[in-house]
Amino acid sequence: VDPSPDQKNQGKARPVPVQVGVANGRLIQVKGNLKSGEHVVIRGNERLRPGQDVVITEILSPDAEPKAKAINIDG
């Protein structure tokens, strides 16, 4: 998800090919051309189109209990 410069929890969908790596509890390694801190869609991604608006509903803090970042798609 490319973040919106003027909306804190919104952005645009951008496809990035990834591979799923090692799983440990609720954490799952994702390998691909991603930068640290980028948001990843974990549910509903099959309906996303490049440039589509998304709203970020949950973000994993580095110090939080392991859980995925959830992003709802718009439309």
VOPA-758965 format. One line per 4 residues: number of its first residue (from 1); for each residue x, y negated, z of N, C-alpha, C, O. Coordinates in steps of 0.02 Angstrom, whole numbers, padded with zeros to 5 digits. Atoms other than C-alpha are relative to their C-alpha. Layout:
// residues N
NUM = X/Y/Z/X/Y/Z/X/Y/Z/X/Y/Z | ...
***
This chain:
// residues 75
1 = 00043/00059/00000/00000/00000/00000/00045/-00062/00000/00087/-00070/00044 | -00034/00064/00001/00069/-00169/-00050/-00039/-00048/00043/-00098/-00060/00029 | 00038/00044/-00045/00023/-00290/00090/-00021/-00065/-00034/00013/-00090/-00079 | 00025/00064/00024/-00080/-00445/00054/00038/-00055/00038/00043/-00051/00099
5 = -00038/00052/-00035/00023/-00602/00093/-00042/-00043/00046/-00016/-00072/00093 | 00042/00043/-00041/-00127/-00693/00168/-00050/00037/00044/-00086/00005/00082 | 00047/-00040/-00040/-00227/-00551/00248/00040/00053/00037/00069/00097/00005 | -00042/-00044/-00040/-00142/-00457/00391/-00012/00074/-00011/00036/00112/-00019
9 = 00015/-00072/00004/-00231/-00289/00376/-00031/00020/-00067/-00072/00065/-00070 | 00026/-00016/00066/-00268/-00287/00190/00058/00006/-00049/00113/-00019/-00037 | -00051/-00007/00051/-00172/-00242/00034/-00028/00030/-00063/-00088/00036/-00071 | 00018/-00030/00064/-00173/-00164/-00138/00032/00069/-00006/00089/00079/00014
13 = -00026/-00068/00010/-00152/00020/-00182/00053/00000/-00054/00046/-00035/-00105 | -00054/-00008/00049/00008/00067/-00274/00020/00074/00003/00041/00098/00055 | -00019/-00071/-00002/00042/00247/-00326/00075/00010/00009/00116/-00023/-00023 | -00069/-00019/-00011/00204/00323/-00263/00002/00076/00007/-00027/00104/00053
17 = -00005/-00073/-00007/00245/00507/-00296/00040/00019/00062/00094/-00008/00074 | -00034/-00023/-00061/00292/00595/-00133/-00005/00076/00005/-00045/00108/-00028 | 00003/-00071/-00017/00327/00768/-00067/-00009/00004/00076/00019/-00036/00113 | 00009/-00011/-00071/00269/00832/00102/00057/00042/00025/00073/00094/-00005
21 = -00056/-00037/-00029/00413/00889/00211/-00021/00038/00062/-00072/00072/00063 | 00010/-00037/-00063/00423/00959/00387/-00058/-00029/00040/-00066/-00090/00043 | 00054/00021/-00044/00271/00953/00501/00020/00017/00072/00047/00070/00085 | -00014/-00011/-00071/00290/00935/00690/-00058/-00029/00039/-00061/-00090/00052
25 = 00060/00025/-00034/00125/00924/00783/-00041/-00042/-00048/-00059/-00019/-00102 | 00040/00045/00042/00030/00776/00714/00043/-00041/-00048/00016/-00079/-00088 | -00045/00036/00045/00184/00705/00625/00015/00042/-00061/00027/00103/-00055 | -00017/-00035/00062/00216/00751/00444/00050/-00043/-00038/00039/-00102/-00050
29 = -00051/00035/00039/00373/00703/00349/-00024/-00010/-00071/-00051/00036/-00102 | 00018/00016/00070/00341/00617/00182/00064/-00022/-00035/00096/-00069/-00013 | -00061/00015/00038/00483/00614/00055/-00019/-00033/-00066/-00062/-00008/-00102 | 00013/00034/00063/00483/00492/-00089/00031/-00069/00001/00070/-00085/00046
33 = -00027/00067/00006/00525/00316/-00143/-00039/-00049/00045/-00074/-00093/00020 | 00034/00042/-00050/00458/00236/00017/00052/-00036/00042/00107/-00011/00054 | -00042/00038/-00045/00534/00103/00128/-00028/00005/00070/-00088/00014/00079 | 00022/-00001/-00070/00527/00104/00317/-00052/-00054/00011/-00043/-00112/-00009
37 = 00053/00048/-00015/00367/00020/00376/-00055/-00005/-00052/-00106/-00036/-00039 | 00053/00000/00050/00268/00046/00216/-00058/00043/00023/-00048/00094/00056 | 00060/-00038/-00019/00090/00107/00241/-00015/00053/-00053/-00005/00042/-00113 | 00015/-00056/00043/00034/00273/00169/-00074/00018/00009/-00097/00025/00066
41 = 00070/-00022/-00003/-00146/00321/00127/-00001/00075/00013/00031/00113/-00023 | 00003/-00071/-00016/-00188/00488/00207/-00068/00032/-00013/-00074/00093/-00014 | 00067/-00026/00014/-00374/00505/00171/-00032/-00043/-00054/-00030/-00104/-00052 | 00034/00037/00053/-00470/00458/00014/00045/-00020/-00057/00023/-00055/-00103
45 = -00047/00021/00052/-00315/00438/-00093/-00018/00024/-00070/00002/-00007/-00119 | 00019/-00025/00067/-00390/00542/-00234/-00049/-00047/-00035/-00058/-00042/-00096 | 00047/00048/00030/-00517/00401/-00262/00033/-00068/-00014/00002/-00111/-00045 | -00033/00064/00009/-00390/00259/-00262/00024/-00011/-00071/00042/00037/-00106
49 = -00026/00021/00065/-00341/00165/-00419/00054/-00053/00011/00048/-00091/00059 | -00051/00052/-00009/-00185/00056/-00441/-00030/-00069/00004/-00073/-00088/-00037 | 00024/00068/-00009/-00217/-00120/-00379/-00065/-00006/00039/-00088/-00062/00052 | 00063/00002/-00037/-00375/-00072/-00284/00011/-00027/00070/00062/-00012/00102
53 = -00004/00028/-00068/-00406/-00168/-00122/-00008/00055/00052/-00049/00100/00044 | 00006/-00046/-00056/-00380/-00071/00039/00000/-00040/00065/00028/-00095/00068 | 00000/00030/-00066/-00411/-00114/00222/00035/00049/00047/00014/00107/00051 | -00037/-00042/-00046/-00288/-00045/00350/-00038/00002/00066/-00050/-00050/00097
57 = 00041/-00006/-00060/-00386/00023/00499/00039/00027/00060/00017/00019/00117 | -00039/-00028/-00055/-00251/00108/00602/00073/00003/-00021/00089/00025/-00076 | -00071/00001/00014/-00062/00087/00611/00036/00034/00057/00023/00020/00116 | -00040/-00034/-00050/00060/00200/00702/00057/-00045/00021/00098/-00066/-00020
61 = -00055/00037/-00028/00176/00104/00815/00059/00048/00011/00047/00106/00028 | -00056/-00045/-00011/00353/00176/00827/00002/00031/00069/00029/00086/00078 | 00000/-00025/-00069/00327/00198/01015/-00064/00035/00020/-00071/00058/00076 | 00065/-00029/-00016/00149/00266/01005/00002/00076/-00003/00050/00106/-00027
65 = 00008/-00072/00008/00089/00444/01020/-00004/00016/-00074/-00031/-00024/-00112 | 00003/-00018/00071/00108/00534/00854/-00071/00005/-00027/-00111/00043/-00001 | 00063/-00005/00038/-00041/00504/00739/00011/-00036/-00065/00054/-00080/-00071 | -00009/00027/00067/-00060/00458/00558/-00029/-00070/-00006/-00073/-00089/00032
69 = 00029/00064/00018/-00092/00286/00486/-00062/00014/-00042/-00058/00053/-00090 | 00061/-00011/00039/-00270/00280/00421/-00016/-00063/-00039/-00013/-00118/-00011 | 00018/00056/00042/-00320/00168/00278/-00065/00017/-00036/-00069/00067/-00070 | 00063/-00009/00036/-00499/00151/00216/00004/-00034/-00067/00033/-00088/-00073
73 = 00001/00032/00065/-00524/00117/00033/-00063/-00040/-00008/-00115/-00024/00021 | 00057/00045/00012/-00640/-00021/-00025/-00036/00022/-00062/-00006/00027/-00116 | 00040/-00018/00059/-00781/00032/-00141/-00004/00072/-00007/-00035/00097/-00053
***
